Amino acid sequence: MSKSPSLEEVQARVDEWIRTVGVRYFSELTNMAVLTEEVGELARIMARQYGDQSFKAGEEGKDLGDEMADVLWVLVCLANQTGVNLTEAFERNMDKKTQRDQDRHRNNPKL
């Protein structure tokens, strides 16, 4: 079993691919639009697979994991373009959530 890449390794691999295969990054605004498009594709599958909608003819067989990976790909591109280290951002975000929400969900009667 191979070791999963770290976020830093994912960012480096995407950057290497962009520079060697993809020619260059799309602009940040284009990538934001592409991210929105990819999230929409993921939402379509979720609505049909787990929600109340049914698949249209020809829509069956879409790969949920592949759509999630597309979202991750574009998010990583945006992080690379804007100088965000996702490992550091993730750690800060986890700390923020832990401090802010340490009792919030436990005390939520809806859960």
GIWO-V42493 format. One record per residue. N is the residue number from 1. PHI is phi in whole degrees, -180 to 180 (NA if undefined). OMEGA is omega in whole degrees, 0 to 359 (none if undefined). Layout:
N_PHI_OMEGA ; N_PHI_OMEGA
//
This chain:
1_NA_182 ; 2_-83_179 ; 3_-74_178 ; 4_-70_180 ; 5_-72_174 ; 6_-74_176 ; 7_-60_178 ; 8_-63_178 ; 9_-67_177 ; 10_-62_180 ; 11_-61_180 ; 12_-67_180 ; 13_-66_178 ; 14_-64_180 ; 15_-62_178 ; 16_-62_179 ; 17_-62_180 ; 18_-60_184 ; 19_-72_185 ; 20_-104_183 ; 21_-115_187 ; 22_-83_179 ; 23_75_178 ; 24_-161_174 ; 25_-71_166 ; 26_-67_178 ; 27_-61_180 ; 28_-58_180 ; 29_-69_175 ; 30_-63_180 ; 31_-65_176 ; 32_-65_177 ; 33_-66_178 ; 34_-64_178 ; 35_-60_179 ; 36_-61_177 ; 37_-62_181 ; 38_-66_177 ; 39_-64_177 ; 40_-63_178 ; 41_-65_177 ; 42_-64_180 ; 43_-63_179 ; 44_-61_179 ; 45_-65_180 ; 46_-60_181 ; 47_-64_182 ; 48_-87_183 ; 49_-82_185 ; 50_-117_182 ; 51_-103_187 ; 52_-93_180 ; 53_-82_176 ; 54_-107_178 ; 55_-70_172 ; 56_-81_178 ; 57_-57_179 ; 58_89_181 ; 59_-88_183 ; 60_-62_174 ; 61_85_176 ; 62_-68_185 ; 63_-93_181 ; 64_-58_180 ; 65_-63_178 ; 66_-65_178 ; 67_-67_176 ; 68_-64_178 ; 69_-65_175 ; 70_-61_178 ; 71_-62_179 ; 72_-60_181 ; 73_-55_184 ; 74_-69_176 ; 75_-62_177 ; 76_-65_176 ; 77_-58_180 ; 78_-63_178 ; 79_-62_179 ; 80_-61_183 ; 81_-67_185 ; 82_-102_176 ; 83_77_179 ; 84_-90_172 ; 85_-87_185 ; 86_-65_177 ; 87_-63_180 ; 88_-65_180 ; 89_-63_179 ; 90_-63_180 ; 91_-62_178 ; 92_-62_181 ; 93_-67_178 ; 94_-64_177 ; 95_-61_180 ; 96_-60_181 ; 97_-64_181 ; 98_-64_180 ; 99_-69_185 ; 100_-72_192 ; 101_-113_187 ; 102_-60_178 ; 103_-115_187 ; 104_-56_184 ; 105_-76_179 ; 106_-62_183 ; 107_-96_181 ; 108_-84_181 ; 109_-66_179 ; 110_-74_181 ; 111_-96_none
//
